[in-house]
Amino acid sequence: MSDAARTWATGGGSTTKAREALEEELAGFGIVGPGADQLRARFATETEIELWPENLAAFAFFQSVATQWLHAGMGGSIVGLNYAAVAVVANAQGLTLDGNVMADLQAMEIEALAVFRGREERERQQARSRRG
């Protein structure tokens, strides 16, 4: 689950179906040669993950609450999920937030937060190095 959340948070996660869809789109638009090769190369740099069937529902729920992150102040750091809003989403989906669902959700939340914090730290370091 942590790998799935980390991949989601970094924007990766290609699948075989996605690769096939890329090939269909390239063919459909008649994109060949270097342009197609560049698109394939960019796609190949994405991380591929595989979820076990028993984790699919938890990961789908995690993705469905991806708009419910809390920020520290206006435009501040992401501090975690808004659990009140998460409960509303779960209720709307007919999902019971039992201990297992919450444990999976929190494991993915922790991993995503680590990715977000790492990104913020790199941005701070880049800003400092630009200032000299």
PAKE-523035 format. One record per residue: x, y, z of N, C-alpha, C, O in turn; residue number from 1. Coordinates in steps of 0.001 Angstrom, whole numbers. Example, Ala and Ser with C-alpha at 12.3 -4.5 7.8 and 13.67 -1.06 7.14 Angstrom:
     n.c1     n.c2     n.c3    ca.c1    ca.c2    ca.c3     c.c1     c.c2     c.c3     o.c1     o.c2     o.c3  resi
    13190    -5690     7800    12300    -4500     7800    13200    -3300     7800    14236    -3319     8465     1
    12850    -2250     7080    13670    -1060     7140    12900       30     7870    13409     1138     8039     2
! end
This chain:
     n.c1     n.c2     n.c3    ca.c1    ca.c2    ca.c3     c.c1     c.c2     c.c3     o.c1     o.c2     o.c3  resi
      822    -1191        0        0        0        0      867     1256        0      542     2251     -648     1
     1968     1193      734     2859     2352      795     3443     2662     -574     3539     3827     -959     2
     3836     1624    -1316     4370     1838    -2656     3334     2506    -3557     3663     3403    -4334     3
     2092     2065    -3449     1025     2647    -4266      832     4118    -3922      691     4951    -4818     4
      825     4443    -2644      639     5837    -2230     1823     6696    -2664     1642     7824    -3123     5
     3040     6158    -2517     4235     6906    -2926     4196     7173    -4437     4502     8275    -4892     6
     3823     6165    -5188     3741     6321    -6643     2665     7329    -7008     2865     8163    -7891     7
     1521     7258    -6332      447     8227    -6579      934     9642    -6276      719    10559    -7068     8
     1584     9817    -5142     2010    11148    -4704     3085    11739    -5611     3188    12960    -5733     9
     3876    10894    -6240     4911    11396    -7145     4408    11539    -8571     5131    12011    -9448    10
     3160    11125    -8800     2572    11282   -10131     2875    10141   -11066     2618    10263   -12263    11
     3407     9038   -10582     3741     7896   -11435     2627     6882   -11461     1495     7151   -11059    12
     2975     5719   -11941     2033     4610   -11898     1504     4169   -13238      289     4143   -13435    13
     2367     3822   -14162     1896     3339   -15449     1467     1885   -15330     1893     1181   -14414    14
      643     1443   -16234      180       66   -16260      307     -468   -17675      515      296   -18618    15
      182    -1772   -17822      211    -2376   -19155     -903    -1797   -20008     -694    -1483   -21180    16
    -2096    -1653   -19419    -3210    -1073   -20174    -2888      351   -20614    -3244      761   -21719    17
    -2215     1099   -19748    -1858     2474   -20100     -846     2484   -21240     -923     3328   -22133    18
      103     1547   -21212     1083     1479   -22317      389     1129   -23622      702     1692   -24672    19
     -556      196   -23554    -1309     -171   -24751    -2118     1015   -25260    -2204     1239   -26468    20
    -2704     1766   -24354    -3482     2949   -24745    -2577     3977   -25416    -2978     4617   -26388    21
    -1361     4138   -24904     -412     5069   -25520     -127     4655   -26961     -143     5489   -27865    22
      133     3364   -27173      420     2880   -28525     -766     3100   -29458     -588     3466   -30620    23
    -1977     2877   -28949    -3170     3109   -29763    -3309     4584   -30122    -3663     4915   -31253    24
    -3033     5465   -29174    -3137     6894   -29444    -2066     7341   -30430    -2350     8132   -31331    25
     -850     6851   -30275      209     7194   -31224     -194     6776   -32631      -44     7546   -33580    26
     -709     5549   -32764    -1128     5064   -34078    -2313     5863   -34602    -2360     6217   -35780    27
    -3267     6144   -33725    -4461     6879   -34129    -4160     8281   -34642    -4817     8771   -35560    28
    -3159     8920   -34038    -2783    10271   -34473    -1689    10246   -35527    -1267    11297   -36009    29
    -1227     9053   -35889     -183     8929   -36901     1170     9443   -36431     1983     9886   -37243    30
     1415     9386   -35132     2692     9864   -34587     3711     8740   -34716     3548     7663   -34143    31
     4769     9013   -35480     5821     8022   -35720     7181     8690   -35571     7274     9903   -35382    32
     8219     7894   -35658     9582     8427   -35663    10000     8991   -34321     9580     8506   -33271    33
    10845    10037   -34365    11411    10582   -33126    10361    11094   -32140    10535    10967   -30928    34
     9283    11667   -32649     8242    12173   -31754     7617    11047   -30934     7413    11181   -29728    35
     7317     9932   -31610     6754     8781   -30910     7768     8200   -29935     7406     7804   -28828    36
     9022     8147   -30332    10068     7612   -29459    10228     8459   -28200    10434     7925   -27110    37
    10135     9777   -28350    10234    10665   -27190     9080    10429   -26219     9283    10387   -25005    38
     7877    10275   -26751     6722    10015   -25895     6853     8664   -25196     6530     8542   -24015    39
     7327     7648   -25921     7533     6339   -25298     8585     6409   -24198     8424     5804   -23138    40
     9662     7150   -24453    10732     7272   -23456    10227     7967   -22204    10540     7557   -21086    41
     9450     9014   -22394     8889     9714   -21228     7969     8792   -20438     8003     8769   -19208    42
     7154     8038   -21154     6243     7108   -20514     7012     6016   -19775     6598     5590   -18696    43
     8122     5561   -20344     8907     4471   -19746     9563     4875   -18438     9909     4011   -17633    44
     9743     6182   -18205    10376     6624   -16964     9414     6607   -15793     9828     6778   -14647    45
     8127     6402   -16068     7152     6338   -14988     7322     5031   -14220     7762     4024   -14774    46
     6977     5062   -12979     7078     3889   -12119     5855     3010   -12302     4725     3497   -12341    47
     6086     1736   -12411     4967      804   -12511     4817       80   -11180     5795     -386   -10596    48
     3597       -5   -10719     3325     -718    -9474     2254    -1769    -9752     1510    -1678   -10729    49
     2193    -2749    -8887     1147    -3754    -8978      471    -3849    -7621     1126    -4050    -6598    50
     -831    -3704    -7625    -1600    -3822    -6391    -2203    -5210    -6301    -2704    -5743    -7290    51
    -2154    -5782    -5135    -2837    -7045    -4904    -4336    -6786    -4922    -4784    -5718    -4506    52
    -5108    -7739    -5392    -6567    -7530    -5484    -7203    -7081    -4168    -8142    -6284    -4175    53
    -6704    -7581    -3050    -7298    -7200    -1759    -6996    -5753    -1374    -7598    -5228     -437    54
    -6072    -5101    -2083    -5738    -3700    -1790    -6383    -2706    -2754    -6301    -1495    -2546    55
    -7014    -3209    -3794    -7580    -2310    -4809    -8641    -1374    -4239    -8639     -180    -4541    56
    -9545    -1903    -3419   -10621    -1068    -2875   -10064       30    -1978   -10519     1172    -2040    57
    -9082     -307    -1143    -8496      701     -255    -7781     1781    -1053    -7883     2965     -732    58
    -7056     1375    -2095    -6347     2369    -2903    -7334     3232    -3684    -7129     4438    -3819    59
    -8393     2630    -4195    -9420     3410    -4903   -10056     4429    -3962   -10319     5564    -4359    60
   -10301     4025    -2717   -10855     4968    -1745    -9859     6089    -1463   -10244     7257    -1401    61
    -8592     5746    -1292    -7551     6757    -1074    -7562     7779    -2216    -7500     8985    -1976    62
    -7640     7300    -3438    -7692     8214    -4579    -8961     9066    -4549    -8934    10230    -4949    63
   -10055     8500    -4085   -11312     9252    -4087   -11329    10367    -3050   -12139    11287    -3160    64
   -10457    10311    -2046   -10391    11386    -1053    -9192    12301    -1298    -8812    13084     -427    65
    -8609    12198    -2476    -7402    12973    -2790    -7637    14480    -2821    -6678    15250    -2852    66
    -8882    14908    -2814    -9170    16347    -2773    -9396    16831    -1349    -9748    17992    -1143    67
    -9202    15970     -372    -9531    16309     1014    -8304    16548     1891    -8363    16333     3102    68
    -7206    16985     1305    -5998    17270     2081    -6149    18600     2804    -6669    19563     2241    69
    -5699    18650     4041    -5679    19884     4826    -4325    20564     4653    -3288    19905     4592    70
    -4353    21887     4575    -3129    22687     4430    -2949    23556     5665    -3925    23987     6279    71
    -1710    23808     6022    -1388    24703     7143    -1469    26130     6624     -519    26624     6017    72
    -2576    26784     6853    -2743    28160     6395    -2983    28224     4895    -3070    27201     4216    73
    -3086    29427     4404    -3329    29652     2981    -2095    29250     2185    -1047    29886     2292    74
    -2219    28198     1390    -1114    27762      548       37    27135     1313     1137    26996      778    75
     -207    26754     2564      846    26158     3371     1042    24682     3086      443    24119     2169    76
     1880    24081     3880     2192    22663     3731      957    21803     3951       64    22159     4719    77
      921    20669     3267     -141    19702     3499      156    19009     4827     1266    18527     5052    78
     -849    18966     5702     -629    18390     7033    -1332    17056     7235    -1056    16360     8212    79
    -2221    16691     6345    -2913    15409     6475    -4278    15471     5841    -4684    16500     5299    80
    -4984    14360     5914    -6330    14306     5363    -7338    14885     6350    -7169    14770     7564    81
    -8368    15496     5828    -9486    16003     6620   -10418    14820     6873   -11216    14457     6009    82
   -10312    14218     8069   -11065    12997     8343   -12572    13218     8377   -13328    12287     8094    83
   -13026    14404     8710   -14467    14673     8653   -14945    14578     7204   -15994    13994     6931    84
   -14183    15145     6284   -14537    15067     4867   -14371    13649     4341   -15160    13202     3508    85
   -13353    12937     4818   -13147    11543     4428   -14367    10708     4825   -14806     9845     4064    86
   -14907    10965     6007   -16094    10239     6470   -17291    10516     5569   -18083     9614     5296    87
   -17427    11755     5108   -18520    12101     4198   -18381    11329     2888   -19360    10788     2373    88
   -17158    11279     2350   -16915    10546     1107   -17208     9059     1312   -17847     8428      470    89
   -16741     8502     2428   -16985     7088     2714   -18485     6810     2789   -18975     5830     2228    90
   -19202     7678     3484   -20652     7519     3609   -21329     7576     2243   -22219     6776     1953    91
   -20913     8509     1415   -21498     8648       80   -21227     7408     -774   -22017     7065    -1653    92
   -20107     6745     -506   -19766     5540    -1259   -20292     4269     -605   -20093     3173    -1129    93
   -20967     4408      544   -21487     3249     1251   -20403     2424     1920   -20573     1224     2133    94
   -19296     3060     2252   -18160     2377     2865   -18137     2641     4362   -18340     3774     4799    95
   -17897     1619     5131   -17762     1769     6574   -16298     1976     6914   -15443     1183     6517    96
   -16010     3037     7645   -14621     3324     8032   -14270     2517     9278   -14218     3054    10384    97
   -14032     1232     9089   -13636      394    10211   -12123      489    10417   -11434     1222     9708    98
   -11627     -250    11380   -10206     -198    11711    -9298     -581    10561    -8234       14    10392    99
    -9699    -1569     9762    -8868    -1995     8638    -8782     -926     7560    -7702     -646     7040   100
    -9925     -327     7225    -9944      726     6203    -9113     1918     6679    -8324     2477     5917   101
    -9297     2302     7945    -8538     3444     8475    -7039     3147     8510    -6227     4024     8216   102
    -6669     1920     8865    -5247     1565     8901    -4635     1669     7507    -3537     2201     7344   103
    -5343     1163     6508    -4846     1266     5131    -4759     2722     4692    -3760     3145     4110   104
    -5811     3483     4973    -5846     4891     4591    -4703     5659     5248    -4024     6449     4592   105
    -4495     5429     6535    -3441     6150     7248    -2052     5730     6779    -1147     6564     6739   106
    -1862     4478     6429     -565     4041     5896     -269     4773     4591      857     5220     4370   107
    -1273     4896     3730    -1076     5605     2460     -902     7101     2692      -96     7746     2022   108
    -1653     7650     3635    -1532     9069     3971     -112     9384     4455      478    10376     4026   109
      436     8561     5332     1783     8780     5860     2811     8772     4734     3712     9611     4703   110
     2677     7834     3821     3632     7747     2710     3509     8955     1790     4517     9520     1364   111
     2277     9352     1484     2074    10528      624     2620    11785     1298     3239    12622      641   112
     2396    11920     2600     2928    13084     3320     4448    13122     3270     5035    14198     3152   113
     5085    11975     3356     6554    11927     3260     7013    12418     1893     8007    13137     1792   114
     6300    12037      849     6636    12506     -500     6436    14015     -590     7293    14730    -1109   115
     5308    14497      -86     5025    15930     -134     6085    16720      629     6546    17758      155   116
     6470    16238     1800     7475    16945     2612     8835    16939     1927     9553    17939     1964   117
     9191    15830     1308    10445    15765      568    10463    16758     -578    11476    17413     -824   118
     9344    16870    -1279     9232    17823    -2389     9372    19255    -1870    10070    20069    -2474   119
     8710    19563     -751     8797    20910     -174    10230    21232      244    10699    22351       40   120
    10923    20259      826    12308    20481     1254    13211    20739       54    14065    21624      100   121
    13028    19974    -1018    13828    20211    -2236    13548    21599    -2791    14472    22280    -3236   122
    12294    22031    -2774    11948    23366    -3267    12585    24452    -2404    13057    25462    -2926   123
    12599    24247    -1072    13255    25217     -183    14752    25289     -458    15330    26376     -490   124
    15380    24131     -655    16816    24106     -938    17117    24787    -2266    18106    25511    -2372   125
    16291    24570    -3274    16496    25213    -4552    16337    26735    -4427    17096    27496    -5027   126
    15356    27161    -3654    15146    28592    -3451    16348    29211    -2753    16789    30299    -3121   127
    16889    28511    -1732    18080    29019    -1034    19287    29099    -1953    20057    30057    -1895   128
    19450    28086    -2806    20623    28100    -3693    20494    29185    -4773    21504    29710    -5242   129
    19278    29516    -5163    19099    30607    -6140    19420    31964    -5533    19886    32872    -6223   130
    19163    32092    -4219    19450    33357    -3541    20934    33538    -3286    21420    34646    -3058   131
    21638    32420    -3331    23099    32479    -3179    23504    32227    -1841    24699    32240    -1545   132
! end
